[in-house]
């Protein structure tokens, strides 16, 4: 395992509650990292003070630029052969770096590898419950095609030479200040040079969102980043990443649920018409969402033992999926507005020829 030196890069923003365990898990590797670089993305809490007390390198940014910008800053100064990325709310297993090195040594044609998330934390709300099932579903879909899946930003590694040569830096322009979409764009660019592979055994623990607001804000960003990629012709509407969130079936099912709810107020004035509309809409909703909820039933045994999933819990999940769709729509419209109507556009080919950030 002496062939490769691994630089671990961790972006951090207001991560005082999680950065300590994250760094400790990287320090506890059986195959020690060449260096550990923490990029403090203009945190307003005591993240920097905690990092300074540990045996790692700290880079302080004066302005918040988002996870993509922080990763790029860390990669720019890294001196290892492999750039391994995780997030400040993740905990990596003790064999994380050794698995990464073994993957590159066993398949020389690889330019990058990624892994999966294992959601951790007590399930205290219906939002936590949906987040748990959502992450499990994402990993299950990704594992169906390990050479097409996009590695998540908190569990990915690339050869530095591939990163430097294949990455355009476009993600810093498109996703400035948000933590969504940048990892997808980077993996799409780098796999044009060499293969990128998902390793189902490369698993890191990923904390649940702090609160319900954080969860839905994440999905607004996902809607924005996805539409940004589509508008700029950097992906297709029905790619694998879209399927990770249930694809067109689950998305359409939430619209039928919305139609059913819209029909409720007209029950008193048009009971027959409204009843038929509600019944048909609910049937379509249940039918289209069946694969996702069958998956939930299979994963039920993996739940926090202190949380029991009831039929009321299923109903709450359906309503939360509807709200999630509204978040996507809002984020998507924001992306369309910024990149189309506000004429926020530029020559992507020209950008690729410019010096990398």
C-alpha positions as CSV (number, residue, x, y, z in Angstrom):
1,X,0.0,0.0,0.0
2,X,3.0,2.3,-0.4
3,X,2.2,3.4,-3.9
4,X,-0.4,6.0,-3.1
5,X,-0.4,8.9,-0.6
6,X,-3.9,10.0,0.4
7,X,-4.9,13.6,1.2
8,X,-8.1,13.8,3.1
9,X,-10.1,17.0,2.5
10,X,-13.0,18.0,4.7
11,X,-15.1,21.1,4.1
12,X,-16.6,22.6,7.2
13,X,-19.2,25.3,7.8
14,X,-20.6,25.8,11.4
15,X,-19.7,22.3,12.2
16,X,-18.6,22.6,15.8
17,X,-21.0,19.8,16.9
18,X,-19.7,17.3,14.4
19,X,-16.2,18.2,13.2
20,X,-14.4,16.6,16.3
21,X,-15.7,13.1,15.8
22,X,-15.2,13.4,12.0
23,X,-11.5,14.3,12.4
24,X,-11.0,11.6,15.1
25,X,-12.3,9.0,12.7
26,X,-9.9,10.0,10.0
27,X,-7.0,10.0,12.5
28,X,-7.9,6.5,13.6
29,X,-7.3,5.0,10.1
30,X,-5.4,1.7,9.9
31,X,-3.7,3.2,6.8
32,X,-2.8,6.7,7.9
33,X,-3.5,9.6,5.6
34,X,-0.6,11.5,4.1
35,X,-2.4,14.7,5.3
36,X,-5.7,15.9,6.6
37,X,-6.9,19.2,5.4
38,X,-9.9,21.0,7.0
39,X,-11.3,23.9,5.0
40,X,-13.2,26.2,7.3
41,X,-15.7,27.9,5.0
42,X,-16.1,31.1,7.0
43,X,-17.8,29.5,9.9
44,X,-19.4,31.8,12.5
45,X,-19.2,29.3,15.4
46,X,-16.1,27.8,17.0
47,X,-15.3,25.2,14.3
48,X,-11.9,26.7,13.6
49,X,-10.9,26.6,17.3
50,X,-11.8,23.0,17.5
51,X,-9.8,22.1,14.4
52,X,-6.7,24.1,15.7
53,X,-6.7,21.8,18.7
54,X,-6.2,18.7,16.6
55,X,-3.3,17.4,14.5
56,X,-4.6,18.5,11.1
57,X,-4.0,21.3,8.7
58,X,-6.5,24.2,8.7
59,X,-7.4,26.5,5.9
60,X,-9.6,29.5,6.9
61,X,-11.7,31.0,4.2
62,X,-12.9,34.6,4.7
63,X,-16.1,34.2,2.6
64,X,-18.5,31.3,2.5
65,X,-18.4,29.7,-0.9
66,X,-20.2,26.3,-0.4
67,X,-18.9,22.8,-0.2
68,X,-17.6,22.7,-3.8
69,X,-15.5,25.8,-3.3
70,X,-14.1,24.5,0.0
71,X,-13.2,21.1,-1.6
72,X,-11.5,22.9,-4.5
73,X,-9.5,25.0,-2.1
74,X,-8.3,21.9,-0.2
75,X,-7.5,20.0,-3.4
76,X,-5.5,22.9,-4.7
77,X,-3.0,22.7,-1.8
78,X,-3.1,18.9,-1.3
79,X,0.1,17.0,-2.0
80,X,-1.1,13.5,-2.0
81,X,-1.7,11.2,-5.1
82,X,-5.3,10.6,-4.0
83,X,-7.8,13.3,-3.0
84,X,-10.3,11.7,-0.5
85,X,-13.3,13.8,0.5
86,X,-15.7,13.4,3.3
87,X,-18.0,15.9,5.1
88,X,-17.9,17.4,8.5
89,X,-21.1,15.6,9.6
90,X,-19.7,12.2,8.6
91,X,-17.7,9.5,10.5
92,X,-15.5,7.2,8.4
93,X,-14.7,3.6,9.3
94,X,-11.1,2.7,10.3
95,X,-10.4,1.0,6.9
96,X,-11.7,3.9,4.8
97,X,-8.4,5.1,3.3
98,X,-7.1,1.5,2.9
99,X,-10.3,0.5,0.9
100,X,-9.8,3.6,-1.3
101,X,-6.1,2.7,-1.9
102,X,-7.0,-1.0,-2.6
103,X,-9.6,0.0,-5.2
104,X,-7.1,2.1,-7.2
105,X,-4.4,-0.5,-6.9
106,X,-6.7,-3.4,-8.0
107,X,-8.2,-1.4,-11.0
108,X,-5.6,0.8,-12.6
109,X,-8.2,2.1,-15.1
110,X,-10.1,3.9,-12.3
111,X,-9.8,7.7,-11.9
112,X,-12.3,7.9,-9.0
113,X,-14.2,5.9,-6.5
114,X,-17.2,6.6,-4.2
115,X,-19.1,4.9,-1.5
116,X,-22.4,5.1,0.2
117,X,-23.9,6.7,3.3
118,X,-25.3,5.0,6.4
119,X,-27.7,7.4,8.1
120,X,-27.1,7.7,11.8
121,X,-28.9,9.4,14.7
122,X,-32.1,8.8,16.7
123,X,-35.3,9.1,14.7
124,X,-37.3,11.7,16.5
125,X,-39.7,12.9,13.8
126,X,-41.5,12.0,10.6
127,X,-38.9,14.1,8.7
128,X,-36.1,12.0,10.2
129,X,-38.0,8.9,9.2
130,X,-38.3,10.0,5.6
131,X,-34.7,11.1,5.5
132,X,-33.6,7.6,6.7
133,X,-35.7,5.8,4.0
134,X,-34.7,8.4,1.4
135,X,-31.0,7.8,1.9
136,X,-31.4,4.1,1.9
137,X,-33.3,4.3,-1.4
138,X,-30.6,6.4,-2.9
139,X,-27.9,3.9,-2.0
140,X,-30.0,1.0,-3.3
141,X,-30.5,2.7,-6.7
142,X,-26.9,3.7,-7.0
143,X,-25.7,0.1,-6.3
144,X,-27.7,-1.1,-9.4
145,X,-25.0,0.4,-11.7
146,X,-21.7,1.0,-9.9
147,X,-20.0,2.5,-13.0
148,X,-22.8,5.1,-13.7
149,X,-23.6,6.2,-10.1
150,X,-22.4,9.6,-9.0
151,X,-20.2,9.4,-5.8
152,X,-21.6,11.5,-3.0
153,X,-19.5,14.5,-1.9
154,X,-19.0,13.2,1.6
155,X,-17.6,9.8,0.5
156,X,-15.6,10.1,-2.7
157,X,-11.9,10.0,-3.9
158,X,-10.2,10.9,-7.1
159,X,-6.6,10.6,-8.4
160,X,-5.2,14.1,-8.1
161,X,-3.9,14.0,-11.6
162,X,-7.4,13.2,-12.9
163,X,-8.9,15.9,-10.7
164,X,-6.4,18.5,-12.0
165,X,-6.8,17.6,-15.6
166,X,-10.5,16.7,-16.0
167,X,-12.2,19.2,-13.7
168,X,-13.2,22.4,-15.3
169,X,-14.1,24.4,-12.2
170,X,-17.6,25.0,-13.6
171,X,-19.2,23.8,-10.4
172,X,-17.8,26.8,-8.6
173,X,-19.7,29.2,-11.0
174,X,-22.9,27.3,-11.1
175,X,-23.3,26.2,-7.4
176,X,-21.6,29.1,-5.5
177,X,-22.7,29.1,-1.9
178,X,-24.8,25.9,-2.0
179,X,-24.0,22.3,-1.1
180,X,-25.8,20.5,-3.9
181,X,-25.0,19.4,-7.5
182,X,-21.3,20.2,-7.4
183,X,-20.2,16.6,-6.7
184,X,-22.5,15.3,-9.6
185,X,-21.0,17.8,-12.1
186,X,-17.4,16.9,-11.0
187,X,-17.9,13.2,-11.3
188,X,-19.5,13.7,-14.8
189,X,-16.5,15.6,-16.0
190,X,-13.9,13.3,-14.5
191,X,-15.4,10.1,-15.8
192,X,-14.7,11.4,-19.3
193,X,-11.0,10.8,-18.6
194,X,-11.1,7.6,-16.5
195,X,-13.7,5.3,-15.0
196,X,-15.4,6.2,-11.8
197,X,-16.8,3.4,-9.6
198,X,-19.1,3.2,-6.7
199,X,-17.9,0.8,-3.9
200,X,-20.9,-0.5,-1.9
201,X,-18.5,-1.6,0.8
202,X,-17.1,1.9,1.2
203,X,-19.6,3.2,3.8
204,X,-19.5,6.2,6.0
205,X,-21.9,7.3,8.7
206,X,-23.9,10.4,7.8
207,X,-25.8,12.4,10.4
208,X,-29.5,13.2,10.0
209,X,-30.3,16.9,9.2
210,X,-30.4,19.1,12.3
211,X,-34.1,19.9,11.9
212,X,-37.0,19.8,9.5
213,X,-36.1,23.2,8.0
214,X,-32.6,21.9,7.1
215,X,-34.1,18.9,5.4
216,X,-36.4,20.9,3.2
217,X,-33.8,23.5,2.5
218,X,-31.6,20.7,1.2
219,X,-34.3,19.7,-1.3
220,X,-34.8,23.3,-2.5
221,X,-31.0,23.3,-3.2
222,X,-31.4,19.9,-5.0
223,X,-34.2,21.3,-7.2
224,X,-32.1,24.3,-8.0
225,X,-28.9,22.4,-8.8
226,X,-30.8,19.8,-10.9
227,X,-32.5,22.4,-13.0
228,X,-29.2,24.3,-13.3
229,X,-27.6,21.2,-14.8
230,X,-30.5,20.6,-17.2
231,X,-30.7,24.2,-18.4
232,X,-27.0,24.3,-19.1
233,X,-27.3,20.9,-20.9
234,X,-24.9,19.2,-18.4
235,X,-27.3,16.3,-17.7
236,X,-30.6,14.8,-18.9
237,X,-33.9,15.1,-17.1
238,X,-34.2,11.4,-16.4
239,X,-30.6,10.4,-15.5
240,X,-29.7,8.0,-12.7
241,X,-29.5,10.8,-10.1
242,X,-33.2,11.6,-10.7
243,X,-34.0,7.9,-10.2
244,X,-32.3,7.9,-6.8
245,X,-35.2,10.1,-5.6
246,X,-37.9,7.9,-7.0
247,X,-37.8,9.2,-10.5
248,X,-40.8,10.3,-12.5
249,X,-43.1,7.7,-10.8
250,X,-42.7,9.0,-7.3
251,X,-42.7,12.6,-8.5
252,X,-46.0,12.1,-10.4
253,X,-47.5,10.3,-7.4
254,X,-47.2,13.4,-5.3
255,X,-49.0,15.5,-7.9
256,X,-52.0,13.1,-7.8
257,X,-52.0,13.4,-4.0
258,X,-52.1,17.1,-4.4
259,X,-55.1,16.8,-6.8
260,X,-56.9,14.6,-4.2
261,X,-56.3,17.2,-1.5
262,X,-57.5,20.0,-3.9
263,X,-60.8,18.1,-4.4
264,X,-61.6,18.0,-0.7
265,X,-63.0,21.5,-0.4
266,X,-65.5,21.0,-3.2
267,X,-67.1,17.9,-1.5
268,X,-70.0,19.8,0.0
269,X,-71.0,21.5,-3.3
270,X,-70.3,18.6,-5.7
271,X,-70.0,15.4,-3.6
272,X,-70.2,13.0,-6.6
273,X,-67.7,14.8,-8.8
274,X,-65.3,15.4,-5.9
275,X,-65.6,11.8,-4.6
276,X,-64.7,10.4,-8.0
277,X,-61.8,12.8,-8.4
278,X,-60.4,12.1,-4.9
279,X,-60.8,8.3,-5.5
280,X,-59.1,8.3,-8.9
281,X,-56.3,10.6,-7.7
282,X,-55.6,8.5,-4.6
283,X,-55.5,5.3,-6.7
284,X,-53.0,6.9,-9.1
285,X,-51.0,8.2,-6.1
286,X,-50.9,4.8,-4.4
287,X,-50.1,2.9,-7.6
288,X,-47.2,5.2,-8.7
289,X,-45.7,5.4,-5.3
290,X,-45.9,1.6,-4.7
291,X,-42.2,0.8,-5.5
292,X,-41.0,3.3,-3.0
293,X,-43.3,2.2,-0.2
294,X,-42.5,-1.4,-0.9
295,X,-38.9,-0.5,-0.3
296,X,-39.9,1.2,2.9
297,X,-41.5,-2.0,4.1
298,X,-38.4,-4.0,3.4
299,X,-36.2,-1.5,5.3
300,X,-38.6,-1.3,8.2
301,X,-36.5,-3.7,10.3
302,X,-33.5,-1.4,10.0
303,X,-35.3,1.4,11.8
304,X,-34.2,2.9,15.2
305,X,-35.6,0.3,17.6
306,X,-37.1,3.2,19.6
307,X,-39.3,4.3,16.7
308,X,-42.3,2.3,15.6
309,X,-43.7,2.9,12.0
310,X,-47.5,3.0,12.1
311,X,-50.1,3.7,9.4
312,X,-50.1,7.3,10.6
313,X,-46.4,7.3,10.0
314,X,-47.0,6.2,6.4
315,X,-49.5,9.0,5.9
316,X,-47.1,11.6,7.2
317,X,-44.4,10.3,4.8
318,X,-46.8,10.7,1.9
319,X,-47.5,14.3,2.9
320,X,-43.8,15.1,3.5
321,X,-43.1,13.7,0.0
322,X,-45.6,16.2,-1.3
323,X,-43.9,19.1,0.5
324,X,-40.6,17.8,-0.8
325,X,-42.0,18.1,-4.4
326,X,-43.0,21.7,-3.7
327,X,-39.4,22.3,-2.6
328,X,-38.1,20.8,-5.8
329,X,-40.5,22.9,-7.8
330,X,-39.5,26.1,-6.0
331,X,-35.8,25.3,-6.4
332,X,-36.2,24.3,-10.1
333,X,-38.1,27.6,-10.8
334,X,-35.3,29.5,-9.1
335,X,-32.8,27.7,-11.3
336,X,-34.8,28.5,-14.5
337,X,-35.1,32.1,-13.4
338,X,-31.5,32.6,-12.7
339,X,-30.1,30.8,-15.8
340,X,-32.7,31.7,-18.4
341,X,-34.9,34.7,-17.7
342,X,-32.1,36.7,-15.9
343,X,-29.8,35.7,-18.7
344,X,-27.2,34.3,-16.2
345,X,-25.3,32.5,-18.9
346,X,-21.8,32.2,-20.2
347,X,-19.8,30.2,-22.7
348,X,-19.1,26.9,-21.0
349,X,-16.4,26.0,-23.6
350,X,-14.7,29.3,-22.9
351,X,-14.8,28.6,-19.2
352,X,-13.2,25.2,-19.7
353,X,-10.2,26.9,-21.3
354,X,-9.7,29.4,-18.5
355,X,-7.4,28.7,-15.6
356,X,-8.9,26.4,-13.0
357,X,-9.8,27.9,-9.6
